[in-house]
Amino acid sequence: MPQSPLLIGCASGFSGDRTDGAAAVVRTLAAQGGGTLIFETLAERTLALAQLARNDDPNRGYEPLLDELVGPVLGDCLRHGINIVSNFGAANPPAAARRIAELAREQGLPVPRIAVVYGDALNGAEHRDLLAHRLGAALDGLDIVSATAYLGATEIAEALAAGAQIVVAGRVADPSLTLGPALAHFGWDPADWPRLGRATMAGHMLECGLQVTGGYFCVPGLKEVPDVHAAGFPIAEIQSDGEFVIGKADGTGGAVDARTVKEQLLYEVHDPARYLTPDVVADLSQARVVELGGNRVAVHGITGHTRPDELKVNVCYRGGWLAEAEISYAGVQAEARARLAADIVQKRLGSDYKLRADLIGAISILGDDAGEMRRALPDRHARDVRLRLATENADRAQAERVLREVTALYTCGPAGGGGVRTALRPRLNMMSCTIPREAVKSGWNFLEEIAP
């Protein structure tokens, strides 16, 4: 197996991220002999939304911006031997794979070998009993939209080792998008926990895109980042022992230094000694960060332990309706008028009506769903306040009442309210559990082996 370093670049950190970052990553990878390009596009509820889209149209349900993400760089990736690995298949990986094949044909390119990972969706009747065993009465009466297990890197690695140029998955753990190519490239034993732990954390560094290259890190006057408007997406250089260096695409703005790396290293990590993934329990409690200069940072001291026996599952279900309405008050007694407006709506709806109130520009960050913080804090005499009122209700008509009441504040007072905006949308709620690994029947197929 090759022992040369593996370069992996990430060009998306979530569904809705910028779509123009991949070109610089691909140019950088190509200049250094190739590598792997990953797109991370899923969040906890993204899959449920994708499942709803697939329910409406069997040809949908994958990342809506797939064309913009893959189309501009597909030819260069194929020409330079850069594999593409992503979870942008969402709720419909086969449809996403077929669309990529169509993009290749439209561009006059040879159709690449595309592998499709399956097994994450647990939406069948047979899965309901399994989930009920773990979640019990909490499932009773719920209108479930999707149930999805977090798969690991195994299927990705197998597909790449078998010659796949592109691997399309649904819900795999974010770091697994990086670990899979590393397993295939280096031929590691899948139970070599220290190496898997290191490569998993390399994936963790990449998975949020510009967070590690200065975007989410930047605070003007405190944590300055050069040319943050043109920050480049990150690239990891992984060694045969799993040690890695984090950098970014050449010729781009942003920054990779000890501070950006440390922030991302600890992002969403509850226990640094036990970062749970489907592939390994990573241990970064002894991690050391070393700046190499030139926007390159080495991370040492990471290891790993035996993977968990169970896989995490997210169950998303319909949660009624979310109604939001906003109105602005400015000038004399602006905050007092906004508070009075909230009280007017609450009294008209009744004390049993669950209503959240935020004073945007005053104390919105301290609000809570019961509105207690809003009422307990004293007036601070803000002169430009936007009142936001929100409720959730299983009954659409009841949710709509909030929108009507806020709109009525135009003339029903208090004085000077304006700029009303209202929105009503269905709400998705979520609960999680774990299930035995062996209960999930995962695998992969080449696209040509999947029935249309």
N, C-alpha and C positions, 0 to 999 in steps of 0.2 A: 504494500500500500504506500502511496506517496507520503513523504514526511515534510514536504515543503509547506510553508504557512498557507492558511486558507483565508482569503479576504471575503468578508460578507458585509454588504452595504444595505442599509434600510432606507427606503424612500417613502414611507408612510407610517404614521404612528396611530392612526385611528380612521374610522370611516368619516370622511368629511375633511381630512387633512389636505394640505396643498398637493396639487398633482403635477407640479412642474419641477420637483426636486430630483427625480430619477435620472435625468439626463446627465447631470454633473457627477452623480454616483457612478453611472455606467462608464462615463469617460475615464474616471479615475481607475475603476477596476480594469478596464480594457488596457490602459497604459501600463498596468502592472501585471498583465498576463491573464486576466480573467478572474473568476470567482463566482459569487452567488449574490443575487439581488433579492431582498425580501420586502414584502409589503405587509404590514400589520394593520388590519382594518376592522377588527371586531372589538366590541365592548359587551358588557353583560346583557344589555337589552337590544343590541344591534341585531342579534340573531332572531329575536322574537319579531322585530319589525320586518326582517327579511322573510320570515316564515309567513307573515301576513301577506306580503307581496307575492310570495309563491302561491299561496292559496287563491289569490285573485288571478294569477297568470302563471301557469307551470313553466314558462320560459324565463320568469323573473326569480327574484329571491337571492341574487348574488349582489356583490358590491356595485352600486349604481354608477360609480365613476370608473369602472373597470377599463373602459375604452381610453379615458384620459390618462390613467395610470400606466397601462401596458402599451398602448398603441404607439406612442412616440419613441419608445426604446426597444420595441420588440426586435426590429431588424438588427440593431447594434448588439443586442444580447445574443442573438443567434450567430451572428458573424464572429463574435469574440469569445464564444464558448462560455457565456455567463448564464448560469442557471437561474431560473425564477422560481421562488417558493413563496406561497402566500396562503392566508386563510380567507382571501376575498371570495371564496366559494360560498361563504356564509351558509344559508339554508338550501343552496342549490349548486353544489360544486360541479356536477356534470354540465349544467347550463353555462356556468362560467367557463369551463374548459372548452365547450363548443364555441363560445363566443371568441375565445382566443384563437382557435383554429380558423374561424371566419376572418378575424383581423389579419392573420398571416396571409390568407388567400387574397384578401382585398389589397394587400400591399405587395402582392407578387412574390411572397416569400415561401420557402418550403414549409409545409406544416410541421411544427415541432412535435416531438414525442411528449405528450401531455399525460401525466398521471393524476388520478382523482382519488383522494382519500375518503373513505366512508366509515360509518359506524358511530359517529358522534351523536346523531339524532336519535332520541329515545321517545319518539312520538306515538309508537304503536300501542295497541291495547295490552299487549304482553308486558310492556314496560310500566303501565299504570300500576299493576300489582306490585312490581318491584319498588317503585317510588312510594307507594302507599305503605309498604312495609317499613320504610325509613321515615316518612313524614307523617304517617298516621292520619288523624282526623283533620290535620291542617289542609289536606287536599279536598276534603268533602265540599262538594258544591262548586268547585272552582271550574271556570272555563279556561282550560289550559291551552295556551297558544303554542308553546314549544318546551321541550325538555332536552337538554343538551349536555353531554359529558365532555369534559376536557381531555382530549387525546394528547399523546405525547409525540416524541420524535421518531418512533420506530418505523411507522409507515412511510414517512418522508425519506428516511435514510434508505429504506429498502427500494423505494421507487427510483431514487437517484442512482443507487448502485446498479439498478437494472437498466439504466440508460435514459431515464426521463430527463428532459431538458427543462420542463416546467412541471411543478407539483402544485395542484390546486386542492386546498383543504377547506373544511368548515371550521368548527371549533377545535382547534388544537391550542394548547397553552402557548402564550406569546413567546417565551424563550425557546420553545421546541422548534420554532421556525429557523432558529440558528443552530441548535444542537443537531437537528436532523442532517443538514449538510456536513457538519463536522464529523458525525458518525460515519457518513458515507465516504468522506474524503480520507480520513485517517484510519478507518477500519477498526476503531476501538471496540473492545469488549463491552457490550451493553451493561455489564455490571462493574465497569471500571469507575466506581463512584467519584473518586477525586477528579478525574478528567471530565466526567459528565457534569460535576458541580461547577467546574471552572467555565466550561463552554456554555452552560446554562446561564451563568451570570453575565457572560459576554452577550448572550441573547437578551437578557434583562436590560443591559445598557443600551441596546439598539431599539428595543421594542416601542419606545415612545418618541422616536424620531428626533425632532429638534430639541427635546427636553435636555439631552446630554450635550448639545452643541450650542447652548446658550439661550434658546428661546424662552422656555418656561423659567429659566434661571434668572433672567434679566430683570433688574430693578434700577431705574435711572437714579444716578447719584449714589447708589450703594453697591450695585453689582453691574457695572457697565459691561456691555458686550458690543464689540465693533461690528458695524454693518449688520445688525440683527435682522434688518428687513430682507437681507439676502443670505441668511444663515444656511449653511450646507447641512445636508443630512449625514448621519454618522456612518463610519466604516470600522469594523473590527478586524484586526489581524490576529488570527488564532494559531498558536503553535501546536506541535504534535503532542505536547504534554498538557494542553488545555489552557496554558497561560495566554494572556491576550493583551493587546494594545488597542485603545480606542482613539480614532482620529475622525476626520471628516473629509468630505469631497474636496478635491483640489479647486482652487480659484473661487472659493465661496467665502461669505462672511461668517459671523458667529465665532465661537471659541470653544475649544476643548482644553480644560485645565483641571487641576486637582479639585477645585471647588465644584465645577459642573459635574464631574464624574462622581464625587462623593454624594451630591444631592441625588443623582439618578440611582446610584448604588443602593441607597436606602429607601428609594421610592416604593411605597406599598409593601414594605417588608416589616412584618410584625415581630418576627424573632430572627435576628441575624444569624443565629446558630442553626435555625431550622426553617429555611425557606422552601416550602413544599411545592413541588411540581410533579406532574405525572411520571417524570423520568428519573428524578433523583431528589433527595433532600439536600439542597445546597447549604453550605456553611461558610458565611462570609464574616464570621465574628473576628477573624484574625486578618482581615483584608488590609493590604497596604497599597497606597496610591502613590505613584512616582511620575512626576512630570518629566517628559523626555524632550520637551521643546517642540516648536513647530506644530502646535495643536495635536500633540500625541501624548497620551497618558497610559502608562502600564499599570495593570492591576495584578498584584501578587497575593499569595496567602490564602486563596480560596480553596476549599476542598468540598467533598460531598459524602453523603451516607446513603444507605439503602433506600430505594424509592418507597413511597407509601403503598400499602396493600390495596387501597381504595382510590377511586377517581371521584373528583368533584363533579356534581351535576347542578346546573341551574334550571329551575322550573319557572317559566314566565307565564302569567295568566292575566286575563282581562280584569282590570281594576276599576271599572266604571269610567267616569268622565272627570277630566280636570278642566276647571273653568278659571281663567285669569283675566283680571281687568285692572287697568291703570288709569290714573288721572293725576295731573300736575297742579301744584299750587306754588306761587312765587310772590315775593315781596313781604309786606307787613303781615305778621302772624301766620306765615306760610305753614309752619309746622303745626301750629295749633289748629288751623283749618283742616289740614290733612288728618290730624287725629280725630277731629270732630266728624269728618266725612266717614272715617272707619267706624266710629261709634254709631253714626246714623244707620249705616248699612247693617251693622250687627244687630241693632235694636229692631230694625224692620224685618230682618230674617228670623229673629228669635234667638234666645240664649242657647238653645239646643243645637243650633246650626253651627257646624264646624267651619270656622273661617280663619284663614291665616292673613295677617296684615303686616306689611313691611313698609317702612318709611325709607324709601331709597334716597340716599343723600343725607340721612340722619342716623338711623339705627337698623337698617335692613339686615346687616350681617349678624345682628344679635336677635333677630326674630325667631319665633318658634311656631310650630303649627297651631298651637292653642292661642297665640297672640299675647301670652302672659307677659313676656319681656316688654312688648310694646307698651302695655298698660302700666307696667311697674316703673319704667324709666321716666325721669322727669323731662319736661320740655327743654330742648337745648336751643330753641329759637333759630333753627335753620331757615334760611330765606329762599331756598329753592328745593322743594321736596316733591318727589313723585310717590304717590300712594299706590301700592300694589295690593290687591285683595285676591285671594285664591281659595278655592274649595275643591274637594273631590266628592263625588256622589255617584252611587250606582244608578240613580235616576237622572237621565239627561235633563228633564224639565227642571228638576230641583237645582242642578248645576247652573242652568241658564239663568236662574233668578238673580245670581250675583251679577251677571253681565248687565242685566236690565237695570238693577238698582244702581250700579256705578254710572251707567250712561245717564240715568235720571238726575245725577248730581249736577249735571250742567246747569239746570235751572232750579233744582230743588234745594240747592245750597249744600255746604256753605259757599260763600262768595268766591268768585274768580277761578273756579276749576276749569281746566281745559286739557286738550290733547288726549281724550279718552281713546284707549285701544282695548279691544277685548279679543279673547281667543278661547275656543272650546275644542278639546281633542280627547280621543279615547286614551285611557291610561293603562300602562302595563306595569304590573307589580311582579315581584320576584321573590322566590325562596330558594334555598340551597340545601343540599345534603351530599353525602358520599355514598357510593355503592361499590360492591366488590368489583375489582378489576376484571375478573373473568366473566362478569355479566355483560360486558360491553364487547360486542363482536365487530371489531374494527379490521380494516384492511385497505387495500388499494388496487386499482385497475388502471391499465392504459385506456385512454379515451376510446380507442377503436374497439375495445372489448365490451363497452357499455352500450346497451340497447338504446336507440333513440327515444 
